[in-house]
Amino acid sequence: MGQKESSIRDDSFNSESESNVKTDSNNTIKTARGRYDDQLLKRCENVHFDVEPWYKIIQSETFYTEFISISPSIAQAFVNFYQTRYSSTKLLNINDIQLITSIQNQLKEQIFNSKTNKFQSNGTFIRLSSRSPKDGIRLDSRKISQFYNKKLNELQVQYPDEYKSIEGTANMQMIAYCYAQFHSLKVTDEIQALNLILSSERVYYDLIEVLDCQQVKDNKVANINNIKLHDWNNNIIIREWNNLLDPSMEFRCFVYQSKLTAISQYDYYCKYYHLQNNGIVQQIKITIIKYWQEKIQPLLNPLPEKYSNYVIDIGLIENKLTNEYDCIVIEMNPFEISTGASLFNWTTDSNQLRGQENEIEIRVQSDYYPYIKDYIEFILEVNQCDGKENSSSVDHGKEPYFIFLDQMKTQFSL
């Protein structure tokens, strides 16, 4: 939920790694084993849940997607950009700038200027193999605030009674913010796309992890514990945007031993008004179960070694002609505690999630999120949706990435 501006830009990772790094006579890095082993094990856990493998299997049930491969050198250029811009570690060099520019050009030609897709007209959702840059800085910093105010005004007209209580007001503000945060991720050109990617702390740490794994793969770090290694496979992933998808209608579904066990409202921060209607909730449950049984299970069941246990996010889009819901797969995740359980809990709801109860349970948020007033006040202030002037909005960390690159090129030429 939190935006890029609220993240703590901590370069302790760099100082720690530098202090522990040593090389032997073969120039092989020797460092604290824990970090590399953790990265390798995490890679093993997640390898089937990056977009690339599951998209090939269920592409008929999800958004049209294209891929732009990023090499280890490009991934390192992204990391160097982030560290140079947001920490005291200045690693960016002229070769990194050239690599970033090459990706910008490739995005422009292959994706946004292409006549073979609808990315330019419909817009796109940009992500990398393992996660999206939803914490990244939007090229237009006013976009979230504009979406927020528009949605909040609509909700005040639709649900005037909700605005009479402190918690009701805070919940309405949270709904408007979640809507704004979601829709501000729509990207229509390569500059918007790269601005999100290069300013995302989530992307930065994910790329560090995959680069660590590649160090082991390249024998620059010894694989002492013989953890399984996987080939490099990282992409910028461009997915077609669907304006009909609403964040309130995304559901996290748990599958254990090829059995659907539980369904949760994905965005559990909000108490959505239409989800307080039990008839609608039961219709959603029936729709998801039928969709999973008829469309998803037949595609994944032939691959039990990879997809017997997983968490799948499904969006529902209202079909105005039939008054029913059409379903679409948003993404897949490992059935592990590293995946958020939304309104369930991996420990206390273990029996339900692992299919030891008699019925598939669906949960929606029926109460206001705890301390929602304080939480939303912080979020609105950080994202400048509170109507207050904030001088930090002009700090150089929020300037578009290409301005920063131009400044760096000028320094290199001096």
FILO-789645 format. One line per 10 residues: number of its first residue (from 1); their letters; for each residue x, y, z of C-alpha. Coordinates in Angstrom, 1 decimal, decimal comma. Example, Ala and Ser with C-alpha at 12.3 -4.5 7.8 and 13.67 -1.06 7.14 Angstrom:
BEGIN
1) AS) 12,3 -4,5 7,8  13,7 -1,1 7,1 $
END
This chain:
BEGIN
1) MGQKESSIRD) 0,0 0,0 0,0  2,7 2,5 1,0  4,1 4,7 -1,8  7,7 5,2 -2,8  8,0 8,4 -0,9  7,2 6,7 2,4  9,9 4,1 1,9  13,1 4,3 4,0  16,0 4,5 1,5  18,5 2,4 3,5 $
11) DSFNSESESN) 21,8 1,6 2,0  22,9 -0,6 5,0  22,6 -3,5 2,6  25,5 -2,1 0,6  27,7 -1,3 3,5  27,0 -4,7 5,0  27,7 -6,6 1,8  30,9 -4,6 1,1  32,3 -5,2 4,5  31,7 -8,9 4,2 $
21) VKTDSNNTIK) 33,0 -9,4 0,7  36,4 -11,0 0,1  37,9 -12,7 -2,9  40,1 -15,7 -3,2  42,9 -16,3 -5,7  40,4 -17,2 -8,4  38,5 -13,9 -7,8  35,6 -15,9 -6,4  33,6 -13,9 -3,9  33,5 -15,2 -0,4 $
31) TARGRYDDQL) 30,8 -13,6 1,8  28,4 -14,4 4,6  26,6 -17,6 3,4  23,2 -16,7 4,8  22,3 -14,1 2,3  23,1 -16,1 -0,8  21,5 -19,2 0,5  18,4 -17,3 1,4  18,2 -15,8 -2,1  18,7 -19,2 -3,8 $
41) LKRCENVHFD) 16,0 -20,9 -1,6  13,6 -18,0 -2,3  14,3 -18,4 -6,0  13,5 -22,1 -5,8  10,2 -21,3 -4,0  9,1 -18,7 -6,5  10,5 -19,9 -9,8  7,1 -21,3 -11,1  5,3 -18,2 -10,0  7,1 -15,5 -11,9 $
51) VEPWYKIIQS) 4,8 -14,4 -14,8  6,7 -16,2 -17,6  6,0 -19,9 -16,6  2,3 -19,6 -15,7  1,5 -17,2 -18,5  2,4 -19,8 -21,0  -0,1 -22,2 -19,4  -3,1 -19,9 -18,7  -2,7 -17,1 -21,2  -6,2 -17,6 -22,5 $
61) ETFYTEFISI) -7,5 -16,6 -19,0  -5,4 -13,5 -18,3  -4,4 -10,2 -19,9  -2,5 -10,1 -23,2  1,1 -9,8 -22,3  4,5 -9,1 -24,0  8,0 -9,5 -22,6  11,2 -7,5 -23,0  14,2 -9,5 -21,7  16,6 -7,8 -19,3 $
71) SPSIAQAFVN) 20,1 -9,2 -19,0  22,1 -9,3 -15,8  24,0 -6,2 -17,0  20,7 -4,3 -17,5  19,5 -5,4 -14,1  22,7 -4,2 -12,6  22,3 -0,9 -14,4  18,8 -0,5 -12,8  20,3 -1,3 -9,4  23,2 1,1 -9,9 $
81) FYQTRYSSTK) 20,7 3,8 -10,9  18,6 3,3 -7,8  21,6 3,3 -5,5  23,1 6,4 -7,0  19,9 8,3 -7,0  18,5 7,3 -3,6  21,5 6,5 -1,5  25,1 7,7 -1,0  26,5 4,8 -3,1  27,4 6,3 -6,5 $
91) LLNINDIQLI) 27,7 3,3 -8,9  26,0 4,5 -12,0  28,4 4,8 -15,0  28,1 5,8 -18,7  27,6 2,2 -19,8  24,6 1,9 -17,4  23,0 5,0 -18,9  23,4 3,6 -22,4  21,8 0,3 -21,3  18,8 2,1 -19,7 $
101) TSIQNQLKEQ) 18,4 4,2 -22,8  18,4 1,0 -25,0  15,6 -0,4 -22,9  13,7 2,9 -23,2  14,1 2,7 -27,0  13,0 -1,0 -27,1  9,9 -0,2 -25,0  9,0 2,6 -27,4  9,5 0,6 -30,6  8,3 -2,9 -29,5 $
111) IFNSKTNKFQ) 5,5 -1,9 -27,3  4,1 1,6 -27,6  4,8 2,3 -31,3  3,8 -1,2 -32,4  0,8 -1,6 -34,7  0,3 -5,2 -33,6  -1,0 -4,6 -30,1  -3,5 -2,2 -28,3  -1,0 -1,0 -25,7  -1,0 2,6 -26,9 $
121) SNGTFIRLSS) -4,8 2,9 -27,1  -5,8 0,8 -24,0  -2,8 1,5 -21,8  -0,6 -1,1 -20,0  0,3 -2,4 -16,5  4,1 -2,7 -16,2  5,8 -5,1 -13,9  8,9 -7,3 -13,7  9,0 -11,1 -13,4  8,4 -11,4 -9,7 $
131) RSPKDGIRLD) 6,6 -8,1 -8,6  5,1 -4,9 -9,8  6,6 -1,4 -9,2  3,4 -0,2 -7,5  5,6 1,8 -5,0  7,3 3,6 -7,9  6,9 7,3 -8,6  4,4 8,3 -11,2  5,7 10,5 -14,0  2,8 12,9 -13,2 $
141) SRKISQFYNK) 2,9 13,3 -9,5  -0,6 14,9 -9,5  -2,2 11,8 -10,9  -2,9 10,0 -7,6  -4,3 13,2 -6,1  -6,6 13,8 -9,1  -7,9 10,3 -9,1  -8,4 10,4 -5,3  -10,4 13,6 -5,3  -12,6 12,5 -8,2 $
151) KLNELQVQYP) -13,4 9,1 -6,6  -14,0 10,6 -3,1  -16,5 13,1 -4,5  -18,4 10,3 -6,3  -18,5 8,2 -3,1  -19,7 11,1 -1,0  -22,7 11,5 -3,3  -23,4 7,8 -3,4  -23,0 7,1 0,3  -23,7 10,4 2,2 $
161) DEYKSIEGTA) -24,5 8,6 5,5  -21,1 6,9 5,6  -19,4 10,4 5,8  -21,1 11,2 9,1  -18,8 9,2 11,3  -15,0 9,5 11,7  -14,4 5,8 10,8  -16,9 6,0 7,9  -15,1 9,0 6,5  -11,7 7,4 6,9 $
171) NMQMIAYCYA) -13,0 4,2 5,2  -14,3 6,3 2,3  -11,0 8,0 2,0  -9,2 4,7 2,0  -11,5 3,4 -0,8  -10,8 6,5 -2,9  -7,1 6,2 -2,3  -6,9 2,5 -3,2  -8,9 3,3 -6,4  -6,5 6,2 -7,2 $
181) QFHSLKVTDE) -3,4 4,1 -6,5  -4,6 1,3 -8,7  -5,6 3,5 -11,7  -2,5 5,7 -11,5  -0,5 2,6 -12,4  -1,9 2,7 -16,0  1,0 3,4 -18,4  0,7 4,7 -21,9  4,4 5,3 -23,0  7,9 4,2 -22,3 $
191) IQALNLILSS) 8,8 7,2 -20,2  6,0 6,5 -17,7  7,0 2,8 -17,6  10,7 3,4 -16,8  9,9 6,1 -14,3  7,9 3,5 -12,3  10,5 0,8 -12,6  13,6 2,9 -11,8  12,1 4,5 -8,7  10,6 1,3 -7,2 $
201) ERVYYDLIEV) 12,2 0,0 -4,1  10,4 -3,3 -4,6  12,0 -3,7 -8,0  15,4 -2,7 -6,6  15,5 -5,4 -3,9  14,1 -8,0 -6,3  16,9 -7,3 -8,8  19,5 -7,5 -6,1  18,1 -11,0 -5,2  18,3 -12,3 -8,8 $
211) LDCQQVKDNK) 21,7 -10,8 -9,3  22,9 -12,6 -6,1  21,6 -15,9 -7,6  23,4 -15,2 -10,8  26,6 -14,7 -8,9  26,3 -18,2 -7,7  25,3 -19,5 -11,1  28,4 -17,9 -12,6  30,6 -19,5 -9,9  31,6 -16,2 -8,5 $
221) VANINNIKLH) 30,1 -17,4 -5,2  30,5 -20,9 -4,1  27,3 -23,0 -3,8  28,4 -24,8 -0,6  25,0 -26,3 0,2  24,3 -27,4 -3,4  21,0 -25,6 -3,6  19,3 -26,0 -7,0  20,2 -23,3 -9,4  18,0 -21,8 -12,1 $
231) DWNNNIIIRE) 18,8 -20,1 -15,4  18,5 -16,4 -15,6  15,1 -15,4 -16,8  14,0 -11,8 -16,1  11,8 -9,6 -18,2  10,0 -6,3 -18,2  6,4 -7,5 -18,5  3,8 -5,4 -20,3  0,2 -6,4 -19,7  -2,8 -4,9 -21,4 $
241) WNNLLDPSME) -4,9 -2,7 -19,2  -8,6 -3,3 -18,6  -10,5 -0,2 -17,6  -13,4 -2,4 -16,4  -11,4 -4,1 -13,7  -12,1 -2,5 -10,3  -9,8 -3,0 -7,3  -12,7 -3,9 -5,1  -13,4 -7,0 -7,2  -10,0 -8,7 -6,9 $
251) FRCFVYQSKL) -10,0 -11,9 -4,8  -7,1 -14,0 -3,5  -7,9 -17,7 -3,9  -6,0 -20,5 -2,1  -5,5 -23,9 -3,7  -4,0 -26,8 -1,7  -3,4 -30,2 -3,2  -5,3 -29,2 -6,3  -8,3 -28,2 -4,2  -9,7 -24,7 -3,9 $
261) TAISQYDYYC) -10,0 -24,1 -0,1  -10,5 -20,4 0,6  -11,3 -17,0 -1,1  -10,5 -13,6 0,3  -11,1 -10,0 -0,7  -7,7 -9,0 -1,8  -7,7 -5,4 -0,7  -8,6 -6,0 2,9  -7,9 -2,4 4,0  -11,3 -1,3 2,7 $
271) KYYHLQNNGI) -14,8 -2,1 3,8  -16,4 -2,0 0,4  -20,1 -1,1 0,5  -21,4 -3,6 -2,1  -19,5 -6,4 -0,4  -21,7 -6,0 2,7  -24,5 -7,6 0,7  -24,4 -11,3 1,4  -26,2 -12,1 -1,8  -23,5 -10,4 -3,9 $
281) VQQIKITIIK) -20,8 -12,2 -1,8  -22,3 -15,6 -2,4  -22,7 -14,8 -6,1  -19,0 -14,0 -6,2  -18,1 -17,2 -4,4  -20,2 -19,4 -6,7  -18,7 -17,6 -9,8  -15,1 -18,0 -8,7  -15,6 -21,7 -7,8  -17,2 -22,4 -11,1 $
291) YWQEKIQPLL) -14,6 -20,5 -13,0  -11,7 -22,2 -11,2  -13,2 -25,7 -11,8  -14,1 -25,2 -15,5  -11,2 -23,0 -16,7  -8,2 -23,0 -14,3  -8,1 -26,5 -12,8  -8,0 -28,3 -16,2  -5,0 -26,2 -17,3  -3,0 -26,6 -14,1 $
301) NPLPEKYSNY) -3,9 -30,1 -13,0  -1,6 -31,7 -15,6  1,3 -30,1 -13,8  1,0 -31,3 -10,2  4,7 -31,1 -9,4  4,5 -27,3 -10,0  0,9 -26,3 -9,4  -0,8 -28,5 -6,9  -0,4 -25,8 -4,2  -0,7 -22,1 -5,2 $
311) VIDIGLIENK) -2,5 -18,8 -4,5  -4,2 -17,3 -7,5  -5,6 -13,8 -7,7  -8,8 -13,5 -9,8  -10,6 -10,3 -10,9  -14,3 -10,2 -11,5  -15,8 -7,8 -14,1  -19,5 -7,2 -14,2  -21,2 -8,2 -17,4  -23,9 -5,7 -18,0 $
321) LTNEYDCIVI) -25,7 -7,9 -20,5  -26,0 -11,0 -18,3  -25,9 -9,4 -14,8  -23,2 -12,0 -14,1  -19,4 -11,7 -13,6  -16,7 -12,5 -16,1  -13,4 -13,7 -14,5  -9,8 -13,0 -15,3  -6,6 -14,2 -13,7  -4,4 -11,4 -12,4 $
331) EMNPFEISTG) -1,4 -13,3 -11,1  -0,3 -16,5 -9,3  1,8 -16,8 -6,2  3,4 -19,6 -4,1  1,4 -21,3 -1,4  3,8 -20,0 1,2  3,8 -17,5 4,1  5,8 -15,1 1,9  2,5 -14,6 0,1  0,1 -12,3 1,9 $
341) ASLFNWTTDS) -3,0 -14,2 3,2  -5,3 -11,2 3,0  -8,2 -11,8 5,4  -6,9 -15,2 6,4  -3,9 -16,1 8,5  -1,4 -18,7 7,6  -1,2 -19,9 11,2  -4,6 -19,6 12,8  -6,5 -20,5 9,5  -4,1 -23,3 8,6 $
351) NQLRGQENEI) -6,9 -26,0 8,6  -9,1 -23,9 6,3  -6,3 -23,0 3,9  -5,1 -26,6 3,7  -8,6 -28,0 2,9  -9,3 -29,7 6,3  -12,6 -28,0 6,7  -15,8 -29,1 4,9  -16,5 -26,0 2,9  -14,7 -23,4 0,8 $
361) EIRVQSDYYP) -14,8 -20,2 2,9  -15,1 -16,7 1,4  -14,1 -13,7 3,5  -14,8 -10,0 2,9  -14,0 -7,0 5,1  -17,1 -6,3 7,2  -15,4 -4,1 9,8  -13,4 -0,9 9,5  -9,7 -1,5 9,3  -8,1 -1,1 12,8 $
371) YIKDYIEFIL) -6,8 2,5 13,4  -8,0 3,4 9,9  -8,2 7,1 10,7  -4,5 7,4 11,6  -3,5 5,1 8,8  -5,3 7,0 6,1  -4,1 10,4 7,4  -0,5 9,2 7,1  -1,1 7,8 3,5  -2,9 11,0 2,3 $
381) EVNQCDGKEN) -0,1 13,2 3,7  2,7 11,1 2,2  1,0 11,1 -1,2  -0,1 14,7 -1,1  -3,8 13,9 -1,3  -4,6 15,9 1,9  -4,8 19,3 0,1  -1,7 20,6 2,0  1,2 22,2 0,3  4,4 20,2 0,7 $
391) SSSVDHGKEP) 7,7 21,6 -0,3  9,2 18,1 -0,5  7,2 17,6 -3,7  9,9 19,4 -5,6  12,9 17,5 -4,2  15,2 16,1 -6,8  14,2 12,5 -5,9  10,9 13,0 -7,6  12,2 14,5 -10,9  11,7 12,2 -13,9 $
401) YFIFLDQMKT) 14,5 9,6 -14,3  15,7 11,1 -17,7  16,4 14,4 -16,0  18,6 12,6 -13,5  20,3 10,7 -16,3  21,0 14,0 -18,2  22,6 15,4 -15,0  24,8 12,4 -14,6  25,9 12,5 -18,2  26,9 16,2 -17,7 $
411) QFSL) 29,0 15,1 -14,7  30,7 12,4 -16,7  31,6 14,8 -19,4  33,2 17,3 -17,1 $
END
